[in-house]
Amino acid sequence: MKKFKQLLSRLIVPTVTVILISQSFYMTREITWDMIFSTINDIYWWQALLLMVLGFVAVLPTVLNDVILAKWQHYHLNRRELLARSWLINVFNINAGFVGTVGMLLRRIWFFDQKNTNHMKPYIQMYILSLTGLFVASAGAIVAVWFNFVPGYEDNMIWLMLLLGAAIFVGLMSLVPRFHFWQGMTPRALVLLSGNALLTYALQMALFVTIGLTIGVNVRVAIMLLLFTIANTIALVTMTPGTWGSFDVSMLLLFSGLAIDVEKAVVWLILYRLVYNMMPLASALVLFFYRLSRKINTDYRGVPHYVALSVTHQLTTVALYLAGILLVLSGTMPSIMQRITVLHRLRPWPITFALANQLPNILLGFLLLISARGIANRVKRAYWSTIVVLILVVIYTLISFRQILPVVIFGLLLVAVILSKKTLYREQFIHSWEQQVVDGGIWGLLIISYLALGVLNAPLVKHHFQRLNQLGLLPSVHWWLMGTAIILVVTAFSLLLSRYLSAHQQQLGVPLDEPRLNQLLVLGDTHYTNLAFLGDKRFYFYQVAGQDVVGLQFRVINNQAMVMGDPFGDKKYFAAGMQQFVDDADVLGYTPVFYEVSEQVAMLAHEFGYDFFKLGEEAHVILSAFSTAGKKMQNVRSVVNQAQRAGFEYQVLTPPFSQQIMAQLQAISQEWLAGREEKGYSLGFFDPNYLQRYPIAVLAQAGKIEAFATLVTSHSEQQLAVDLMRFTQAAPNGVMDVLFVNTIAYAKAQGLQTLNLGMSPLANVGQHRQSFGRERLANLVYQFGSKVYSFEGLHHYKSKFTKNWVPMYIAYSRKSWVLMVMIGLLKIDNKGVARAPEMKVVYDKDNDFEQ
């Protein structure tokens, strides 16, 4: 018997396989994909849905085998885990079974944590019993042919009976090789497994017959069942993995005797493989990779899950954009869409209908583009609106086109959006300038191309473009005129959807709260915290145990939250405070930009995924090392001495200031501005309420102030900074030298360590060959920008007082464009000034200028 089996496997199986493959090539040599797609497109959407459901129903009973196995072998698994493992095992076995070997190995692998895993006997017994349905059907087929229940096969009765008999013989040899092999099989398990095998095979036959009836094959059901059984028998004998190939070729050979069109026979088999094999396999692969990803995600601390979600989100966004563009193009240039082979196969809908039937394409296409932007921005409100738009697209496709492929494509896109809900976390939609450029480009090209086609169709122009008209690029002028009206409708609906996405806007941070801010500044301040009182910024406070420990001042423009200077407060919480600020801003759709920050803060921002580059350098005078002695300071000494001989006096006034003093300072400021507009945000501006907060250094002659500078002290940095410096035309030559030298002496007398002379923009930026490209570009601005603003001259001037330069940086998100960041900074710096918050001033006559 053993030698007979070896002969059977070595001779008969290869011979039958070679014959089947050669016949399949011969029979299908004239079939084209166009013929196949044409037959598939004749199927209604509800029929396709029914076939997909029946395909899963035909596979589901196989899961019961493992439920029976678990009770029989006393496995301890929860129902959900058991069903998940069983679905994977049985679907993979259906597609690559190889006489049940794959199923047995997979059960041994996936049931490794259960007892009896070292014994293959239960798995082999279960596989043999799973063939009960085929054996019973084979016996039934022999009876049907013998008693002529299926007329038309009398001439082929001998070889059919031999084939079916061989299948039963092989089955019996497998069933009873040794009687003791079946020891351990309980009667209940035997009955349940055999009954389930009969149910499984019956559902497979029902699915096969339903597909044949759906595509309009004119063959009796009894003959379909007979042929299905014969083909499965051949597949079993050839022992091909998953019955791929041998079953299909056998069916083609059997169909050839029934005068069935070859293309219909191929479509029949393709649909059967699609709904019975491929779709369940796709679901099993999704389940498998989901389980695998969960394990990998746990092992690698969530990083793979984050990457997968990010990639899936980006693919969904791209698909939404492409779907929207295709819908708009199908409404604007239907003929050219028909001529593009790839696009035509993806969306094989007719294009000869009237404009009224195409208008929804344009409307739904633009709504999809807006929805795509909302999904790309991960906005929660975009979730339901996008689902509604996609449902409308699917309904419109079903009603208007009645094609299965567009429905499948948009249906998959709908599923992708539904599954992407967890990636949508932003509370509001803010359309950044970068995104406006991209979306504007897409919208502009679509609208301009549509309008251009209308112009080309005008009677006076059209005859010059006959070639384009022949290519199908130019629809009628009537089409264009109605399309122009549709643009207005599209605009209205687009505005409504945009308003919906942008509704319920929330502001980031809180307005100025002086008591709260002053309490936090006790923990730590900077030489930029004085700008908090300009009244043009909002504030973010990071708390620990309900107490403010870190603060940031910022101004919002578009989606950018421009943070001015380093954080202030307790330094040990800077990293946590910045991280929380970035996260909270992100939830609201804002992107922080850290402007004029120290190297330490730039490095912290870099850890959050930010890029940075050097803006310039601040001049810090080391007070203990400063001296006007020596040859290098000879000119400075001369200027100071000349001012003293001319009767100019230096004095530092402390607030509050009298109205007379404020009037003098305001007159000096207006003369210095000479009609120019004040700048704000990163610079102090003249406002009585703002100036009443800080000491002011003045240079006066005969009781008349000719120059002044506001002085800001950072106690944490032990530093004095010159904020606002202005002077009249009557001020002495070298007035800035006089103010700086005297202010240095004043700061030293106050026990401070450094004097901040302010930043020299673009100083020492991009000088090295390895510098960032954006920094080297800034270096060009530094070298050639003196015609507008003397960057190089400012740096040279401050170098007289110190050689100690501290680099300052700007840090911005990698998702932002540098150009847009700079535009935002220019706009808020030159936006004009807000009015500084009022403060209660009590004038003290002792604080007046000493005359």
Secondary structure, 3 states (H helix, E strand, C coil): CHHHHHHHHHHHHHHHHHHHHHHHHHHCCCCCHHHHHHHHHCCCHHHHHHHHHHHHHHHCHHHHHHHHHHHHHCCCCCHHHHHHHHHHHHHHHHHHCCCCHHHHHHHHHHCCCCCCCCCCHHHHHHHHHHCHHHHHHHHHHHHHHHCCCCCCCCCCHHHHHHHHHHHHHHHHHHHCCCHHHHCCCCHHHHHHHHHHHHHHHHHHHHHHHHHHHHCCCCCCHHHHHHHHHHHHHHHHHHCCHHHCCHHHHHHHHHHHCCCCCHHHHHHHHHHHHHHHHHHHHHHHHHHHHHHHHHHHHHHCCCHHHHHHHHHHHHHHHHHHHHHHHHHHHHHHCHHHHHHCHHHHHHCCCCCCCCHHHHHHHHHHHHHHHHHHHHHHCCECHHHHHHHHHHHHHHHHHHHHCCCHHHHHHHHHHHHHHHHCHHHCCECCCCCCHHHHHHHHHHHHHHHHHHHHHHHHCCHHHHHHHHHHHHHCCCCCHHHHHHHHHHHHHHHHHHHHHHHHHHCCCCCCCECCCHHHHHHHHCCCCCCCHHHHHHCCCEEEEEEECCEEEEEEEEEEECCEEEEECCCEECHHHHHHHHHHHHHHHHHCCCEEEEEEECHHHHHHHHHCCEEEEEEEEEEEEEHHHCCCCCCCCHHHHHHHHHHHHCCEEEEEECCCCCHHHHHHHHHHHHHHHCCCCCCCCCCCCCCHHHHCCCCEEEEEECCEEEEEEEEEEECCCCEEEEEEEEECCCCCCCHHHHHHHHHHHHHHHCCCCEEEEEEEECCCCCCCCCCCHHHHHHHHHHHHHHHCCCHHHHHHHHCCCCCCEEEEEEEEECCCCHHHHHHHHHHHHCCCCCCCCCCCCCCCHHHCCCC
